[in-house]
Amino acid sequence: MSGPQTVAMTLDDIEDLAFRALVGAGTAEANARSVARSTAAAHADGVNSHGLPYVPIYCEHVRCGRVKGDAVPAVDRPKPAVLVVDAGNGFAHPAIDAGFEQLVPLAREQGIACLAIRNSYNCGVLGWHSFRLARQGLLAIGFTNSPAAIAPAGGARKVIGTNPFTVAAPDGEGEVHVLIDQSASVIARSEVMQFARRGEPIPEGWGLDADGRPTTDPKAALAGSMLPSGGYKGFGVGLMVELFAGAAAGATLGIHASPFTGTAGGPPATGQFFIAVEAETTSGGAFGGRVADLVAAIADQPGARVHGAGRKAARARAAAGPIDIDAATVDRVRALSA
């Protein structure tokens, strides 16, 4: 039996296809370019679930008004080292881009600076954004909250989203030594959505149904709750993210946000929060050497892998030539871009 059909595409092909679909749905070109760039980056990193498969959802939400495709992010600086961006219920990507334009020089000037984004939306692969800051020589920490999807350990009612956090450390030469990007749940919700689309059962230990019982039915898990990674400790990680990206950013908490899928409800109005540190300053010039020692201590062990090494390898493969994308997904996005 032959496997799924694929289409060989370059990263430029992917970005162009996503851009045309988003513009066709009513997204302003500047905003569409920002989202399309992130879409291609997701495939470059090998995180395909956050690439082209999400574009039809983005387009649907622009058309039904859950995302304002023509929103213009408003940047404010209420304190010397604090930036706040109101995304205007538009895409998170252009709001992050607008914030980063000031965050990078501000962090270099002040030694540390933070960026809070509110009235936002799904930002795609969170780690890609911290990766961009690290390539600018900054130690970066990022948070993004999402509609409630995880019940607390011992409970059955969803309180927080899958709420990823990310940490990226520069190598001092324009690249990234370490990239941590993980959600509070055992698996990203988008991965469960992929299983649901294919009609395949999810592994045990990924989700609970609406009554709090373990399930391998992806649709039941989506209607119920994702399981936190590490039990109550994973829930604590998600709660930390909610405190930063929800409460501290002035964004909508996950318990009040509309879903990132479907057309019911208004804009999710969730948020992001980034902290950028000039770590060579705080460490007295020792940061790069310290991180290199850490990385070597991990990489020197057979079978061990530094966080971010898999994505780095995927980016190298993507830069070397076309990558294979699911043909059905490509056809669906092409239809939207026609």
C-alpha positions as CSV (number, residue, x, y, z in Angstrom):
1,M,0.0,0.0,0.0
2,S,1.4,3.4,-1.0
3,G,1.7,6.1,1.6
4,P,0.3,9.6,1.5
5,Q,1.1,11.6,-1.6
6,T,3.5,14.5,-1.2
7,V,4.6,17.6,-3.2
8,A,8.2,18.8,-3.2
9,M,8.3,22.5,-2.3
10,T,10.9,25.1,-1.5
11,L,10.5,27.4,1.5
12,D,9.9,30.3,-0.9
13,D,7.1,28.2,-2.6
14,I,5.5,27.6,0.8
15,E,5.7,31.2,1.8
16,D,4.2,32.4,-1.5
17,L,1.4,29.9,-1.3
18,A,0.4,30.8,2.2
19,F,0.7,34.5,1.3
20,R,-1.6,34.3,-1.6
21,A,-4.2,32.3,0.4
22,L,-4.2,34.8,3.2
23,V,-4.5,37.8,0.9
24,G,-7.3,36.1,-0.9
25,A,-9.1,35.7,2.4
26,G,-8.9,39.4,3.0
27,T,-5.6,39.8,4.9
28,A,-3.6,43.0,4.4
29,E,-0.4,42.2,2.5
30,A,2.0,43.3,5.2
31,N,0.2,41.0,7.8
32,A,-0.1,38.2,5.3
33,R,3.7,38.3,4.6
34,S,4.4,38.1,8.3
35,V,2.2,35.1,8.8
36,A,3.4,33.4,5.6
37,R,7.0,33.8,6.7
38,S,6.2,32.0,9.9
39,T,4.4,29.3,8.0
40,A,7.4,28.5,5.9
41,A,9.7,28.6,9.0
42,A,7.5,26.0,10.7
43,H,8.2,23.6,7.8
44,A,11.8,24.5,7.8
45,D,11.9,23.5,11.5
46,G,10.0,20.3,10.8
47,V,7.0,21.4,12.8
48,N,4.6,20.7,9.9
49,S,1.4,20.8,12.0
50,H,1.9,24.6,12.4
51,G,2.7,25.2,8.8
52,L,0.3,25.0,5.8
53,P,-2.3,22.9,7.6
54,Y,-3.1,25.9,9.7
55,V,-3.6,28.3,6.7
56,P,-7.2,27.2,6.0
57,I,-8.0,27.9,9.6
58,Y,-6.4,31.3,9.4
59,C,-8.3,32.1,6.2
60,E,-11.6,30.9,7.7
61,H,-11.1,33.2,10.8
62,V,-10.3,36.2,8.7
63,R,-13.4,35.7,6.6
64,C,-15.7,35.2,9.6
65,G,-14.2,38.1,11.6
66,R,-12.5,36.2,14.3
67,V,-9.2,37.7,13.1
68,K,-9.0,41.2,11.7
69,G,-6.8,40.7,8.6
70,D,-6.2,44.5,8.3
71,A,-5.4,45.2,11.9
72,V,-2.5,47.6,12.5
73,P,-0.5,46.8,15.7
74,A,-0.1,49.7,18.1
75,V,3.2,49.9,20.0
76,D,3.5,51.7,23.3
77,R,6.5,52.1,25.7
78,P,5.0,52.8,29.2
79,K,8.3,52.3,31.0
80,P,12.0,52.5,29.9
81,A,12.4,48.8,29.4
82,V,8.7,47.8,28.8
83,L,7.0,47.6,25.4
84,V,3.3,46.8,25.0
85,V,1.6,46.0,21.7
86,D,-2.1,45.9,21.1
87,A,-2.6,43.6,18.2
88,G,-6.1,44.9,17.6
89,N,-7.5,41.4,17.4
90,G,-5.3,40.8,14.3
91,F,-2.7,38.2,13.8
92,A,0.0,37.8,16.4
93,H,2.9,37.7,13.9
94,P,2.8,41.3,12.7
95,A,2.3,42.5,16.3
96,I,5.4,40.5,17.3
97,D,7.3,41.9,14.4
98,A,6.4,45.4,15.4
99,G,7.4,44.8,19.0
100,F,10.7,43.1,18.1
101,E,11.8,46.2,16.0
102,Q,12.0,48.1,19.3
103,L,12.7,45.2,21.7
104,V,16.1,44.2,20.2
105,P,17.7,47.7,20.5
106,L,16.0,48.3,23.8
107,A,17.4,45.1,25.4
108,R,20.9,46.0,24.1
109,E,20.6,49.4,25.6
110,Q,19.0,48.5,28.9
111,G,20.5,45.1,29.4
112,I,17.0,43.6,29.7
113,A,13.6,44.5,28.2
114,C,10.2,42.9,27.9
115,L,7.4,42.9,25.3
116,A,3.8,42.2,26.2
117,I,1.2,41.6,23.4
118,R,-2.5,41.7,24.0
119,N,-5.7,41.2,21.8
120,S,-3.7,38.8,19.8
121,Y,-4.2,35.3,18.3
122,N,-2.3,32.1,17.6
123,C,1.4,32.9,17.0
124,G,2.4,29.7,15.2
125,V,5.6,28.1,16.4
126,L,6.5,30.1,19.5
127,G,10.1,28.9,19.4
128,W,10.6,30.5,16.0
129,H,10.1,34.0,17.6
130,S,12.6,33.4,20.4
131,F,15.0,31.9,17.8
132,R,14.9,35.2,16.0
133,L,15.8,37.1,19.2
134,A,18.7,34.7,19.9
135,R,20.1,35.2,16.5
136,Q,20.3,38.9,17.5
137,G,22.6,37.9,20.4
138,L,19.9,38.0,23.1
139,L,18.9,35.3,25.6
140,A,15.2,35.1,24.9
141,I,12.2,33.8,26.9
142,G,8.8,33.6,25.4
143,F,5.3,32.7,26.5
144,T,1.9,32.5,24.7
145,N,-1.4,31.5,26.2
146,S,-4.3,29.9,24.4
147,P,-7.9,28.9,24.9
148,A,-8.5,26.5,27.8
149,A,-7.5,22.9,27.0
150,I,-6.0,21.4,30.1
151,A,-7.7,20.6,33.4
152,P,-5.7,20.7,36.6
153,A,-4.4,17.4,38.0
154,G,-7.3,15.7,39.7
155,G,-9.8,17.9,37.9
156,A,-11.9,17.6,34.8
157,R,-12.7,21.2,33.8
158,K,-10.3,23.0,31.5
159,V,-8.6,26.0,33.0
160,I,-5.5,26.8,31.0
161,G,-4.4,26.3,27.4
162,T,-1.6,24.1,26.1
163,N,0.4,27.3,26.8
164,P,3.9,26.8,25.5
165,F,7.0,28.5,26.7
166,T,10.4,28.9,24.9
167,V,14.0,29.7,25.8
168,A,16.6,30.4,23.2
169,A,20.3,31.0,23.8
170,P,22.7,32.6,21.3
171,D,26.0,31.2,20.4
172,G,27.7,34.5,19.9
173,E,28.2,34.0,16.2
174,G,24.7,34.8,14.9
175,E,23.3,31.4,15.5
176,V,21.5,29.6,18.4
177,H,23.1,27.2,20.9
178,V,19.9,26.0,22.7
179,L,16.3,26.2,21.7
180,I,13.7,25.0,24.2
181,D,10.1,25.1,22.9
182,Q,7.5,23.0,24.8
183,S,3.9,23.1,25.8
184,A,2.3,22.4,29.1
185,S,0.5,19.5,27.6
186,V,1.9,16.0,26.7
187,I,1.4,16.9,23.1
188,A,0.4,20.0,21.2
189,R,-3.3,20.3,20.5
190,S,-2.5,20.8,16.8
191,E,-1.1,17.3,16.7
192,V,-4.3,15.9,18.1
193,M,-6.2,17.8,15.4
194,Q,-4.0,16.1,12.8
195,F,-5.0,12.7,14.1
196,A,-8.7,13.7,14.1
197,R,-8.4,14.8,10.4
198,R,-6.9,11.5,9.5
199,G,-9.4,9.5,11.6
200,E,-6.7,7.8,13.6
201,P,-6.6,7.1,17.4
202,I,-4.2,9.1,19.5
203,P,-1.8,7.3,21.9
204,E,-2.9,6.6,25.4
205,G,-1.9,9.3,27.9
206,W,-2.6,12.2,25.5
207,G,-6.1,13.2,26.5
208,L,-9.2,12.9,28.6
209,D,-12.8,13.0,27.4
210,A,-15.4,15.5,28.6
211,D,-16.0,13.4,31.7
212,G,-12.3,13.3,32.7
213,R,-11.8,9.7,31.5
214,P,-8.7,8.6,29.5
215,T,-9.4,8.4,25.7
216,T,-7.7,7.5,22.5
217,D,-10.4,9.2,20.4
218,P,-8.9,12.5,19.2
219,K,-12.3,14.1,18.8
220,A,-13.2,13.2,22.4
221,A,-9.9,14.6,23.6
222,L,-10.4,17.8,21.7
223,A,-13.9,18.2,23.3
224,G,-12.5,17.2,26.7
225,S,-9.0,18.0,28.0
226,M,-5.4,17.5,27.0
227,L,-3.2,15.9,29.7
228,P,-0.5,18.1,31.3
229,S,3.0,16.9,30.8
230,G,4.3,15.6,34.1
231,G,1.0,15.8,35.9
232,Y,0.6,18.7,38.3
233,K,4.1,20.0,37.4
234,G,3.1,20.4,33.8
235,F,0.0,22.2,34.9
236,G,2.2,24.5,36.9
237,V,4.2,25.3,33.8
238,G,1.0,26.2,32.0
239,L,-0.1,28.3,34.9
240,M,3.2,30.2,34.8
241,V,2.6,30.9,31.1
242,E,-0.9,32.1,31.8
243,L,0.4,34.5,34.4
244,F,2.8,36.1,31.9
245,A,1.0,35.9,28.5
246,G,-2.5,36.2,29.9
247,A,-2.5,38.2,33.1
248,A,0.7,40.3,32.8
249,A,0.1,41.0,29.1
250,G,-3.5,42.2,29.8
251,A,-4.8,39.6,27.4
252,T,-7.8,37.4,27.7
253,L,-7.3,34.4,30.0
254,G,-7.7,30.9,28.4
255,I,-10.8,30.2,30.4
256,H,-12.5,33.2,28.7
257,A,-11.0,32.9,25.2
258,S,-12.8,31.6,22.2
259,P,-11.3,28.5,20.5
260,F,-8.5,28.8,17.8
261,T,-10.7,26.5,15.7
262,G,-14.2,26.8,14.3
263,T,-16.2,30.0,13.7
264,A,-18.1,30.3,17.0
265,G,-17.4,33.3,19.2
266,G,-15.4,36.5,18.6
267,P,-11.7,37.0,18.5
268,P,-9.7,35.0,21.1
269,A,-7.8,38.1,22.2
270,T,-5.1,36.0,23.8
271,G,-1.5,37.2,24.3
272,Q,2.2,36.7,24.2
273,F,5.1,37.9,26.4
274,F,8.8,38.0,25.6
275,I,11.8,38.8,27.8
276,A,15.1,39.6,26.1
277,V,18.4,39.7,28.1
278,E,21.8,41.0,27.1
279,A,23.4,38.0,28.8
280,E,27.0,38.8,28.1
281,T,26.4,41.9,30.2
282,T,24.7,40.2,33.1
283,S,27.4,37.4,33.1
284,G,30.4,39.7,32.9
285,G,31.2,38.4,29.4
286,A,31.1,34.7,30.5
287,F,27.7,33.7,29.0
288,G,28.9,32.3,25.7
289,G,31.5,30.1,27.4
290,R,29.2,28.9,30.0
291,V,26.6,27.9,27.4
292,A,29.2,26.2,25.2
293,D,30.2,24.1,28.2
294,L,26.6,23.1,28.9
295,V,26.0,22.2,25.2
296,A,29.2,20.1,25.1
297,A,28.3,18.2,28.3
298,I,25.1,17.1,26.6
299,A,26.3,16.6,23.1
300,D,29.3,14.5,24.1
301,Q,27.0,11.8,25.5
302,P,26.0,9.1,22.9
303,G,22.3,9.2,22.4
304,A,21.8,12.6,24.1
305,R,20.6,15.6,22.1
306,V,20.7,19.3,22.8
307,H,17.3,21.0,22.8
308,G,16.9,22.5,19.3
309,A,19.3,20.2,17.5
310,G,16.5,18.5,15.7
311,R,15.1,21.7,14.3
312,K,18.6,22.9,13.4
313,A,19.1,19.7,11.4
314,A,15.7,20.2,9.7
315,R,16.6,23.8,8.8
316,A,19.8,22.5,7.1
317,R,17.8,20.0,5.1
318,A,15.2,22.6,4.1
319,A,18.0,25.0,3.0
320,A,19.6,22.3,0.9
321,G,16.6,21.7,-1.3
322,P,12.8,21.1,-1.6
323,I,10.9,19.4,1.2
324,D,8.0,17.1,0.9
325,I,4.6,18.5,1.9
326,D,1.3,16.5,2.1
327,A,-0.4,16.9,-1.3
328,A,-3.9,17.1,0.1
329,T,-2.9,20.0,2.3
330,V,-1.2,21.8,-0.6
331,D,-4.3,21.3,-2.8
332,R,-6.5,22.7,-0.1
333,V,-4.4,25.9,0.3
334,R,-4.1,26.3,-3.4
335,A,-7.8,26.3,-3.7
336,L,-8.0,29.1,-1.2
337,S,-5.3,31.1,-3.1
338,A,-7.0,30.8,-6.5
